[in-house]
Amino acid sequence: MIAGLPLSFAEPMLLLGLLSLPALWWLLRVMPPRPRRIEFPPTRLLFDIQPREETPSRTPWWLTLLRLLAAALVIFAAAGPIWNPQTGLASSKAPLMILLDDGWSSASSWDARIRAADELIANADNDRRGVTLVPLSESARDITLMPAGTARVALRQLAPKPYSIDRVDTLPAIDRFLKATGDTEIAWLSDGVDTGRGAEFTEGLGKLIENRTLTIYEGGAPSAQALVAAENAAAKMTVKVLRTETGITSGTVRALDAKGSPIGEARYTFAPQDRETEASFDLPVELRNDIARLEIAGERSAGAVQLLDKRWRRRAVGVVSGATNDTAQPLLASTFYLSRALSPFADVRLGDRGAPQQAIAQFLDQRLPMIVMADVGTLSPEIRERLNAWIDQGGVLVRFAGPRLAQADDDLVPVKLRRGGRILGGSLTWEKPQHLASFTADGPFAGLAVPKDITVSRQVLAEPDAVLATKSWASLEDGTPLVTGEHRGKGVVSLFHVGADSRWSDLPMSGTFVEMLRRLVDMSGYTSTPGPGVASEAKAETVAPLKTLDGFGVFGPPPSTAKPMPADYRDRATPDHPPGFYGPADAPIAVNTLATADRIAPLDTSGLRARRASYTNAEPRDLRGILLSSALGLFLLDAIVVAMLGAGLAALWRRRAAPAVLALAFLLASMAPSATRAENSDDFAMKAVSQTRLAYVVTGNADVDSIVKAGMSGLTLFLAQRTALEAGDPVGVDPARDELAFFPLIYWPIVPGAPKPPQDAINKIDAYMKQGGTVLFDTRDAVEAPPGDNGASQTPGMQALREILSSLDVPELEPVPREHVLTKTFYLLRDFPGRFNSGQTWVETLPREDDDEAAQRPARGGDGVSPIIITSNDLAGAWAIRPDGQAMLPLTPGEPRQREFAFRAGVNIVMYTLTGNYKADQVHAPALIERLGQ
């Protein structure tokens, strides 16, 4: 690097040639020598003659400067300038240890991190050094040296973890390796984020490395951003956005529902020095309750995703009071305390008009998930019956005691009550008011701090029985219950044995009252399975993982290491409990990468004695061609100037006027564009839409492109012979330049070693797939797969395909199942052979059907067409036909009718892209007819 610029020289010693420029200046000034002056009197007669040509006595200074600049460009070009040079370690013979941050915070710049590691491994391979790869998330992994080729394969198998990593846990393994190996060169590919114990790790690493060489890669890549603390408030939903760097930054947070459909967007902006800001969604509460996922647009990491379940829904809670002083003294009414306590996290609807039973009936008609009844006594049989049915279906009923409830005989309470109440100074009296003692460990209030300043002067007592202790959620110091509850069906019935106002207790005026109600609201709409407080249950319920996020924030099936978790789990994600949804599909529980109180900070590595390097997102670029071309242009300009100063151009014009005019006209004609780009684009569009055509990606490899073109032409001919589709000639496309929306199917042959398409091309392919197009990727290397279950994924073509797909939003894939529509769109097929028949064909995973009858149907239809199909059987090679009608390439293993079945596979794929799940409806006709006959 030179002066902080990403510029280096392959032969920097040649830059010493710049020292010769002053000597060159002197030579240009003295050559040619100045003429001598000789006194010759007759020369006076020549002064009045106008000279036709003049030659300057010395070279002009600006022409000399032009020549010096051209010479300097030649010297710079000879030194081999490289822009964005590789920043590998210095040449050494010591083994190389690569420490790799692979937590969620590394996902946003994972490609840059992998490129840097691959470059380090390549340099070690050139120096014939051993390499050890240490992902800092895997503390139990043995650290061993391996050849560079093996390390490169292991590197490609790594992926960022969707949770925060603890780097400190890997220090013992690093210490053992360094003691056993001795001299080692260490490179730490850091993500620059401290999610906890970062200072402890850097201090411990500094002690371990001693005098060894350490290089820390940091900077040069986008820093991680994260979402935490989503809150569905009364007027809007807010979420905090975190970052580690400073400066003015803005972005967008997107809100999606459970199906991935967008609901809204919210902008956020960081002030120059802020590391935390907020995005808010001003949406109706009904839309906010449908939000299941918040994500930062353009940020690929699990930390940039906040999953929401029913606990984040802002539920509507109906409040009914049986007291008469609520209208006379509203600030002392129980509804006042309840409204203030519930309003931060629920929409409170007061039944303040008409009789309490009318309000309850209205709330039941509105299907509210939770109803709070404050001192409501006797209910009619009809209302009790409706309330019991509502509770069985999942409703949460919370009741507060009072004079009316104390005298009523009601079964809508979790425990049997004594008539009357217990009051300070009464027959069942206390000597002094009682304090709250504890919350039961298996109740909904478990974990709340027990306040010491809450007193109770009056309560409704429960009749002692064998199950009273299991139904008690909170108790007083004398052991009597303060709050009881039980599950009934899918719902919950709970009773506060004190009033909802301040006459019996000062609990409603405390912050604990708010938290207790919040826990109860969390249970509403979320009690389909038994939970804490069930008398027959001695331990907390656990739920299994449903679907989890990977490090890039993409949903997938749970890994084998994921374990069931408690149903009341509220902590951050861990290796045992990765982020995602747990429990039943109709009421999942969300686990996020970061907890509500988590914050991120920049990782301070200033205490380490290390060499610093940065990630680079650009490929190295050799500048020699540009410099030499510029020098050639300057020399050409110098020749033109010299000719002009010597009147050479004027003489040429006088002698060769006509040829000069023709040459100038030819030059101008060659510089003018032969046709505008718009005209070319229009011609391409007209050709593409005039007839249905298949397309293929032009790879730049002449052999591959000729075979693919012949193959697509052969398939088009077969379609015309066997089907009603008469497609036009196939079209070769460049995804970076051509419009792709005209073609229903694009065949993409994968060429190992070919450069990755530019990001603009990847974005166009992604948009094409999102808008209904299908891309058929063919790695053409099924016979090269090594034996084993994962052999097909280790071929060079599959590695190149993974590099392309790493930047695409690819859905979950599966091998084509036997009941898939693709197997029956035109021909009945079991597999999809090409030149080879040993490879698998992959399509988008279809939703599984739970209906046994549906599962036995002969075809399945998804919602539309799979945007991606992957094979390795070289379909185009089997379709390729020479002009004389003979096959262009042989088949392997060459089974009878293999080429015929390859063409049939192509027909099914084309018909599938054109008709979608239409065929699925047709093959279901027998089942429909049979059902109609019944």
N, C-alpha and C positions, 0 to 999 in steps of 0.2 A: 504494500500500500504506500502511496505517496501523498503526503500532506493530508491524510484523512480521506483521500479519493480512492474509489475502488479501481485502482490502476496499478499494474505491475509490468515488469519487463522480463522476457525470457533470457536476454543477454544484456544485462544492465551495463557491463563494462564497455559496450560499444557506444554508450552515451558520452564517453570521453572524447569521441569524435567532434562533439560540439566545441571543444576547446580550439579546434582548427578553424573555426569561423572567422576570428579576427585576421588570421593569415590569409584566408580566402578573400576577405574584404580588401586587404592591402594589394593582393595580386590583381583583383578586378579594377582597382583604382589606377594601377600603374601599367596595365596592359589594355590597349596598345600604348607605347610611350608617346609623350607629347611631342609634336613637331618642333624642330629648331627654327629659330628666327634668323634669317640672313637678309641683310640690306641689299636690295636690288632695285635701283631707281626706275627702270622701265615698268616695274610692277604697278606704278601709279596709274598707267594707262588702263589696267584691268579693273580698277575699282568701280568704274561706271557700267560695267557689264553685269547684267542680272544673271546670277548662277542658276542653272536648272537643277542641280543636285548639290546638297550640302552634307558634309560629314562632321559630326561633333568632334571637338578636340579631345573630350574625355567622356567616360560613361556617366550618365545622370545618376544621382544618388538613389533615387527611388527605384531605378532599374537594378542597381547593385543590391538594394535591400530585397527586391523580389527574388533575385538569384540566391541570396543567402537564405531566405525563407524556404525555397525549394530544396537547397542542400540540407537544411535542418530537418525537413520532413523526411528526406531519404535516410538520414542518420537515425531518426526516431523509428522509422520503419524497420531498419536493420536490427535495432535492439529488441524487436519482438514485443510491442506493447499489447497488453491484454486488459480489456475492461471487464470488471467483475471477476477477478481471478479467483481461483480456488484458494481457500484459506486453510489448507491442511496443516498438520503439524510438521515440524522440521524433521528432516531425515534422521533416523535413529535406528539402533539395533535392539532396543529394549522392547519387551512385549507391550502391547497397547491395551489399556483398559478404558472402555467407553461406559460412562455412567449416564443413563438415559432417564430423564424425567418422563414418566408415562401416565401421569394422573389426568384428570379431566381438563386441567388448565393447559395441558400441552396439545390438546386436540386441534385447537384453532390454527396452530402452525405446525401440525404434524408432518406435512409434506416437506417443509423446510428442514425439520429435524431429521427426517429419514435421509434426505439428500446429503446433509452434513455428515451423518454417520456413514453413509455409503461412500462418501469421498474419503473419510478417514480410513475405512476398511480397504479401499482401493490403494491408498498410499502405503498402508501396511503390507498389502500384498506385493506391491512393487519392491518393498524393502525386505520381503520374506520374513515378516514378523508374525508372531502369534497374536491373536486377538481374543479378548474376553468381553462379552456384552453383559452389562449389569442393569436390567430394568429396576429402578428404585422402588417399584411397587411390590417386588417379589423378594421379600426378606428371607424366605426359606429356601431360595434357589441356590444350588451350589455354583460357585464361581470357578470355572475351569477355562484353560486356554484352548483355542480351537483354530484351525486354519482359516484364512481369510474367506475362502469360498463358503465354508460352513457357516461362518459368522454372517455372511451376506444373506444366506438362506434364512438363518434365525432372525435376522433383522426384519425381513419381509413378513415374518409370521407374527410380529409384535403389533399391538394395537393399543391405543390409549384406554386407560381404565375409566369407568364412569364415576369414580369416587375420588376423594382426596387421598393422597398417599402420604405415608409417614416415612420420610427418608431416613430418620434416625435408626429404624429397625434394621437397615441394611449395613450399618457400620460394623457390627461384629464379623459378618461374612467378608467385608472388604478388608478388615484388619487381618483375618486369617490368610487371605490370598496374598496380600502384600508381604507378610512375614515369610510365606512359603516361596514366593517368586523372587523377591529382592528388587532389583532395579526395574521399574515399570513406568511407562509414560501414561498419564491419565488425562482423559478428555471428558469433561462434564457438559452434556448437552442440556442446559438448564432452561426451564420455562419462565424463570423470573418471578414466580408467584410463591408467596409464603402463606400456606394454609394452616400453619401451626408448627412450632418447634423447628423453624428454619434456622434460627441462630444456634440452636443446639447442634444441628447437623453440620453447619459450616465450621463450628468450633471443633467438633469431633473429627471432621475430615482433615482440618488443618493439622491436627496432632498426628494423624495416621500417615499422611503423605511425606512428612519430614522434608528431605531434600529432593524428592522426586519432582519431575516436571508435571505441572498441572496447567491445562488450558480450559478456560470456561467459555462456552459459547452462550452469549446472551445478546439481545438486541437484534435489530435487523428483521424482525418478524412481528406481526401484529400481536399485541398483548391480549391476554384473556379477559373476557367480560363475563359476568355472572348475574343471575337473578335470584333474589331471596325475598322473604317476608311479603308474599302476596296477601293482600287483605281486601276483602269485599266489604267496603264501608257502606254507609247509608246512601251516599250520593254517587259513589264511583268505586271502581276497583283500582287499587294501587299496587305497584310492585317496585321494589328497590333494585336498581342496576348498579353493579359494583365493577370497579376496574383497579388496576395497579399503577398505571402511568398517569402523568399530568398533561395538561393542555386542553384546548377546546375540542370536544368531540361530541358528535350527535349520532343518533341512530333511531331505529324503530323496533318496538316490541309488538309482535303479532299475537293475537288471541285466536285459538282454534278450538273447535268442539271435539267431542269424542271420536268423530269420524274423520277428523283432519280438515274439515271445512272451515274457512276463515270466518271469523265473527267481527273483528275490528282490529285497528292498529292504533298505537299510541307513540308519539314522538318523545324523545328524551334528549337532553343536552347537558353535558358536563361543563361546569365552570373551570377555568384554567387550573386551579389547585384542588378541585374536588375529586375524591375517589368514590363518591357515592351520590347518586341522584335518584329521581323517582319518575316513573311513567304511570299515567293514570288513564283509565278507560271510562269515559262519560257515556255509559250505555244504560238502557233500561235494565231493571233488576232481573227480568226474565231472561234477557240475553246474557247477562253476567253470570247467571246461575248455570248456563249451558257451557261455559268455558271450562275446558278440561286440560288445556296446555297453553302456557305462555312461553314464547321463545324470542330471542333476539334475532332479527332478520340478518342473514349473512354471517352469523356466528355458528360455527360447527363444533359444539361441545355440549356435553351433558350438563355442565354448570350453567349454560345459557338457556336451559329449559327449566321451567317451573311447572310441575304437574299438580293439578287440583282435583280433589275428589269432593264428595258431598259435604265434607267438613268445611269447605270454603264457600259453599252455597249460602247465600243470605236468605234464610228461611223466614217465612211469614209465621208469626206466632200470635194466636188469638188470646186475649186477656179478658176474663170475665170476673166481676166482683159481685158478691152478694150483699155487701155492706151498704147501708143507706147514707152514710156520711161522705161518700165519694163525691156527690154533687154539692153537698153543703160546704164541705171543707176539702177542696181538691188537693191542696198541698199536703194534707195529712192522710190522704187516701192511699190504699194499698196499690191501686193502679198507677199512682204517681211514682212510687218506688220501683214497681215492676217495669214501667215504661223506661225510666232512666237507666235501669240496670240492663235491660235487653236491647235498647236502641243502638249501642255500638256494634252489634253483630247480628241483628235480626230486624225485620220489618214488623213493628208492633201494630196490631189491629185491636182497638178497644171496642168491647161490646158494651158501650155506655148508653145505649138507647133500648128501651123495652126491658122486658124481664130477662134474667140470666138464661133461662131455658131457650128463649127466642134467639139470644146471641149465640148460644152453643149450637143450636140448629143451623144458624146461618154459617158459622165456622165449619160445621160438618159438610154443609152443601158446597162450601168453597174448597174442601179437601185440604185444609191446612195440616201440616205435618205435626204441629204441636199446639196444645191448648193449655193455658194456665188458668186455674179456677181458684180464686182467693175467697175463702169463707163462703163457699156455695154449699148450702145444706141439701135438703131433700130435692130429688129430681124425679120427674115423671117416669113411669116404666118405659114409655116410648123413647125418651132421651137416653135412659140408661142402656137400652138395647142397642141404640145406634152408636153410643159411645163404646160399648163393648165390641161391636163389630169393627168400628174404626181402629180400636187398639189392636185387635187381632190382625189387622191388615198393616200394622206398622206405625200407628199413631203414638205419640208420646203425651201422656196426660200428667201434668204437674199440679198438685193441689196444695193449698196453704190452709192451716187450721184457723179457727175462729169460733165465736159463740155458736153460730148456726151449725157448723160441721160437728162441734162437740155434742150437740143434742140430736143429731141426725143418725139414722140407721142406714148406712150406705155401704154397698159392697165395692164401690169404685175407689178403694184404698188398698194399699198393699198389706196392711195388717189390721187385725180386729182392734177397735178402739173402745176404751172405757167411756161410759157416759160422763159428761161433765169435763172439767179440766183441772189441772194442777196449778195452783196459784200461790204466790208468796203471801202467807198469812192464812191460807185456807186449811181444810181438813187434811189434805195431803200436802203439807207445806214444807218449805225449806227454811232454814234459819237465815240464809242469805241467797242472793241470786246465784245461779249455776253458770259455770264457764264451759265453753266448748272444749272437749277433751281430745278427740281424735277423729280421723277419717279412716274407714276400713281400707285395707290394702287391696281388696278385690272389688272395690266400688268405683263409681265414675269419678269420685273426688280424690282418688289416690294420687299422692304427690303434691297436693296443695299444702301450703304452710298453715299450721294450726294457729290462729290468732288468739292472743291471751286477753284481749280487751273486749271480747264479745260476751255479753251476759244475757241470761234468759230468766225472766220473772214469771212466765206463765207458759204452759204447754198442754197439749192433748196427749194423754198417756196411751200406750199400747198395752193390750192384754198379754201377759207373758205366756209364751208357748215354746215349743221345741225349735221352731224355725225363726224365731224373732231375731236371733243374733245374725243369721245369714242374710236377713233382709235389712239390717241396719247399715246405712251408709255413713252416718255421722252420729256421734254419741256425746252426751254431757259427762261431766266429771263423776256423777253418781251412777253412770252406766245406763241411764234411760236414753232411748233413741231421740235424736233431734231430726234426722231425715231417714226415711225408710223407702224402699222401692223393690219392685220385682218385675220380671218380664212376663208378659202374657201374650202368647202367640208370637207375632213379630213385633209387638209394641212394648211399651214400658208404662207402668203406673208408679208415680212417686208422690210422697207426701212429706211436706215440711210440717213438723208438729208445732210450729209457731205461726203467728200471723205474718202477712206480707207487709205490714206497716210496723211502726215503732212502738205500738202499745204493749205487745207481749215480749219483744226482744229488740235489741239494737242491731241484730244481724242484717236487716235490710239497709242499714246505713253504712255498711262496711264494704271494702273492696273484695273481701272473700265472697260476699253474696253475688257479686258480678261474675266472678270466676266459676262459682257453682252453677249459676244459670247458663254460662257459656258451655260448660261440660254437658249439661242436659240438652241444650240446643244442638250440640254436636251429635247427640244420639238420635235426634229426630230425622226420619227418613233414612236411617242408617242402622237399623236394628233388626234386619232380616234374620240374623242368626243370634243365638244367645251370647251375651257378653257378661261383663262384670256384674256381680250382685245376684246371680242366680243361685238359688239355695242349693241345688244339687251339684253345682260346679265348684270344684276345689282349686282349680288352677285357671289361669288366663287362657282365652281362646287364641289359637294361632291360625294364620291364613297363609296359603301357599302362593308363590309368585305366579302371576298371570302373564305379563309381558314386561320386559325390562328394556332400559335404554343402554346402548353401547356408549363408548367414549365420545362419539361424534353426535350424540343426542338422537339417534335413530332407534325406533322400536324394533325389537326382535324377540325371539323365544328366550326364556330364561336360561342362563348357563347352568351347567351341571353343578356348579359350586353354590348356587343360590339356595338358601334354606328358608323354610317357613318362619314367619315372624309373629310377634304378638299383635293382636288386632288393634291395640291402643298404641302402637309404635309411632313415635313422633320425632325421632332423632334423624340425623343425617344418614346418607347411604354408607354402607360398609361392604367389604368383599363378600360377606355372608348375605347381606341384604342390599343388592345393587338397586339403583333408582329404577322406578317403574311402578306398575300397578300390581297389587296383591289382592287375593280374595276372589269372590265371585265376580263374573263379568257384569252383572247388573248393579253391583254396588262395590266397586273396587276401592282399595285404600292406596293412596299415593305416597310414595317415598321419593324424596328429592335428594339431589347430590349434596346440597348445602342445607343446613338447618336455618331456622328463622334468624337466630342470633349470630350466625357465622359471618365473618368479614374476611376479605383477602387483603394482603399487603405486598409490596414489592420485596423480593428476596434480597437481603443485603449480603453480598459476597466480598465486600471491601476488606474484610479481615483476612482473606486468603491471599497468599503470595502466589499469584497465578498470571499466566499470559491470557489476554482477552482476545476473543474473536467474535464475529457476529454472523448470524445466518444471512444468507443471500437468496433472494427469490428469482434472480436472473441468471441465465446461463452465461458462462465466460464467452467473451467476444474478442476475436483477434482483429486488431486495428491496422495491421500491416497493409491490407488491401486498400483501405480508405486513404492512408497516408501516401502510399505510392501513387494512387490515382490523383491525389491532390498535387503531388510533386510533378507528375507528368503534365497536369493542366497548367501549372505555373511555368514549366519549361516551354510549353506550347505558346503561352502568352508572351513569354520572353522573346521567342522567335518572331512572333507577329510584331512586337514593339520594335525589335531591331530592324525588321524589314520596312516598317513605316519610317523609322528615323533615317534609314538609308535610301528612302524613296523607291524601294524595291516594289512596293505594292502599286505605286503610280506607274512605274514602267511596265509591270505586269498588266495593269489595266489598259495601257495604251496598246500593248502588243497583243493581248489576248482578251479583248473586251467581251466578245461573244461567249467564249468558254467560261469566263468568270461569271457572267450573268446566269448561264446554265447551272454552274456549280452552286451558286447562291440559291437559285430556285430549288434545286434538288435538296439542299440542306434544309430549307424551310419546309419543304414537303415532307421530309423524313421526320421533322420535329412535330408536325401537326398530327393529331390523333386520327387514325383511319376511321374510327367510328366511336361514338360516345358510349360510355358505360351503360347509360340508360337504355340506348338502343339494343345493346347486347343483352341486357336483362330482360327487355321486352321480348326479344326473339326467343330467349330461353323459356320464358313463361308461356308464350304462345305455343311453342313446341310441346311443353309439358302438359298443358291443359287440353290440347287438341285431341288427345287420345289417352286412355289409361295406359300408364307405363310403369314398369318396374325400374328401380334405380339401384346403383351400386356405388360404393365409395371408391374413388380413384386413390390408390395408395402411393403412386409414384414408382412402384416396382413394375417395370415393363412386362416381365413374364407373368406376374400375378394378375396384373390388370388385363392382359390379353386373354388369359384363361377365364377370368371372372366374366369378362364381356361375352366370350363365347358361351359360357355356361348360362348366363341370363338370357342370351338369345335362344339357346336351346330350350330353356324352360318356357319362354314366350311361345315358341313354335309348338311345344307339346300342349300348352294350354289351348292354343287355337285348334289343335287336332282333337283334343279330348273333351273340351268344355265349350261353353258359349262365350267365353271371354276371348276377344280378339284384341290383344294388347299391342301397343306400338313397340318400336325398337327400344330396348333398354337404354337408360341414360346414365352416364357416369357423372357423379357430382362431387364437388369439393365442399364439405360442410362449412368451411370458413367463408366461402364466397357465394355459393348458390342458395337459392330458396328451396327448402325441403318440403314445404307443406303440400306440394303438388303430387307427391308420391305416397301411395298407401304402404309400401314396403321398401326398405332400403337394406341391401345386403352389404355387410361390412366384413371383408376378409382381413384377418389380423396377420400382420407381418412382423415377426420377432425382430427386434433391433431397430424398428422404424421409430422416428421421433414421435413423441406424444403430440397429438393435435393441440393447437393453441386454445386458450381458454374461451375465445370467442366461438370457435367451432364447437367446443364442448357445450357451451351455453345454448347454441342453436340446436344441437342434438337433444339436449334436455327439454327445451321448449317444444320440439317436434314430438317427442314421446309424450309430454304432458297433454298435447293437443290432439292425441288420437293416433299418431303414427306408430309404426312398429319397425324396430331395427333388429335385423338378424345378424348377430355376431358369429363368425365362423373362424375358430382358431386353426382348423385344418391340420391338426396334429394328433389325432386320436391314436395313431400307431406309435407315437413317440412317448406315450405315457408309461412311466415305470410301473412295475407291478405294485399292488397294494391298494388299500382303500382310498388313499389320498393321492394316488399317482397321477390322476387326470389333472389335478390342480398344480402340478409341479412342472408342466411342460413350458417351454419358452413362450409359446403362443398364449397360454393361459396367464403367464406372468405379465405379458404385454397387455392383455385384455384387462387384468386387474388394475394396471396403471391407468388405463383409460376410464374404467368404471369408478375409480376412486374419486373422481370429480363429478360424477353423475349421481342424481337422486334415484337410485335403483330400488325397486320394491323387493320384498322378500321373494326368493325364487325356490322352485322345486322341480325335480324331474317330471316330465309330462306324465301324469297318471293315466291309467288305462281308460278311465271314464271321462277324460278331458274332451272338450268339443273339438280340439285340434286333431284328434284321432279319427274323427267322423265327419269332418266338414264336406268331403267329397268321396274319398275312398275310406274304407275301414282298414286302419293301420294299427300295428302294435308298436312299431319303432320307426325311426326316421333315418335310414341309412343314407350315406353319400358314397364317396370313394372308399370310405371306411365304414364299418358297421359296429365298431366297439365303443364309440363315444355316446354319451348321454345328451339328450336335448332338454334344456331347462326353460321354463316359462314362469310367469308371475304366479305366486301361490294363490289359489282360490280359497274363499272362506269355506270352512268345513261345515257340513250340515249335520245337525244332531238327529234329524228325523231318520229313523231306520229305513222307512219306505223310500225316502228320497235318496238315501245313500245307496240303494240297490238299483237306481235308475241307470240306464246304459250310457249317459253322458251328463256332464256338468257344464253349466254356463256361468261365467263370471260376469261382473258388471263391465261389459265392453271387451276390448281385446288387450291381450298382454302387450305392453309397450316394448318388451324386450324378449328376444328368443336367443338362446346361446347353444351352439353345437360345436363339435370338433370333428365332424365326419366329412368335411370338405364337400359340401353339397354342390357348389358350383363346378368343382372338378368332375363330378359325376354327370352334370348336365352339359358340360362343354362338348360341342360338336364341331368338327371340321367342315369346311365348305362343301366337301364331297359327301357329307352326311354320316361319316364315320366318327366314332368316339375319339376324343382327343387324348384322354388319359386312361390308363388301365385301372382296374378296381382291386381292392384288397379286402377280403381274401378272394374276391371274384366269384361269389356264390351265384347260382342260377337266378336270373331275374333281379339281381341286385340293382342294376341300373334302372330297370323298370320301377322298382319300389322307390328308388331315389327320386325319379321324376314324380311319382305319386305323392311322395312326401312334400315336394315343392308345390304341387297343385293344392294339397291340403293347407299349406302355409299361406299361399296367396288367397285362397277362398276364405280362410279364417280372418285374414286382415280386411277383406272386403265385406264379409257378412257378419262377423262377430259371433254372438251367441244365438244367432237365428237357428242354426242347426240343432242346438240344444232343445229348443221348443218343439221342433219336429220329432225328434226321437222320444220326447216325452208323451207324444200323442197316444200311444197304447195305454199308458198309465192313466191318462186323463179320460180316455174312452171307458176304461174299466171302472173308474170311479163314478163317471156319469151313469153307467149302467146300474150301479148299486143304488 
